[in-house]
Amino acid sequence: MAEPDRASVRVPATSANLGPAFDCAGLALTLHDVVEFAVADAGLTVEVSGVGAGELPTDESHMVVRAFRTACEQLGWTPPGLCVRAVNAIPQGRGMGSSAAAVVAGVVGAWALCPDVEGIDADAVLRLVSEIEGHPDNVAACLLGGATLSWTTPGGARADRLPVSDEVLPVVLVPEGTLSTHLARTLLPASVPHGDAAFNAARAALLVHALTAEPAMLLEATEDRLHQRQRAAAMPETIALVDRLRAAGHAAVVSGAGPSVLVLTRHHPDDVPGDPASAVRVREVSSITPDGWRSHPLEVDHGGARVSRVAAGVSSS
């Protein structure tokens, strides 16, 4: 039997909110899940290795499969069978966009394999993945890469990518425990004081300037009054760590809904690759981090979701 058409989709981890820009800002990070899709004669096969192996479902309830099926419905295409193989590196349930990565991988995989379409319509994919995920901040960064601003219109989600300064150096601190995004959202108040809303609007605007042109302003630009402190009861250790890092001068925020912490430290403009100055900054962050937390010094992923499609009988390079 001839080898089936297949596509491989690499999707980055993401951190949303970045402090004040609740539900509208996201940052893609150099930690990836890779999902391979193959059209089969019949049935469904799902294999998971890496993070989530033995824990994630391997049937139609797998989030990648659900997203793939939803995209197929929109495209009016039903493959006779499907094989999915996921190699995961993104931590699950820790505010690093694992569900967004799964949704983006599934939808992009369907677009890549559907015989009735040529190329991937990023705008259409963004609208669909935002509908599936419920909000566009993580999925926009995962799909487009870099730092993104996203918003919703009557016609669906929109997003744009920002040119992130080369000085920005993300470090993600990951605890052992997990936190449900749904639970975290239930802790948010239905309304906020006007003064707090104005405070966050100013900081969110400053955040764009800090990310793109003045990274030295990231500490002030990542101040928040709308969502982090309100979720403290669900993740007291996370909020305590954010407070300690910020008191030491580091631009630390809750990563997404938590419980991980994102620190936006900096390469110095005069740093060269391998220069110890950046390593010193990472060590400073790590020295404040409690035992049991894992430190991930990363970079900004500027490419977003990457797909390669291989036709039947053609070997990949």
Secondary structure, DSSP 8 states (H G I E B T S, - for coil): -----EEEEEEEEEEESTTT-TTTEEEEEEEEEEEEEEEESSEEEEEEEETTTTTS--STTSHHHHHHHHHHHHHT---SEEEEEEEE-S-TTSSS-HHHHHHHHHHHHHHHH-TT--S--HHHHHHHHHHHHSSSHHHHHHHH-SEEEEEEETTEEEEEEE---TTEEEEEEE-SS---HHHHHHTS-S---HHHHHHHHHHHHHHHHHHHT-GGGHHHHT--SSSTGGGGGG-HHHHHHHHHHHHTT--EEE-TTSSSEEEEEE--TT--TT-HHHHHHHHHHHHHS-TT-EEEE--B-SS-SEEEEE-TT----
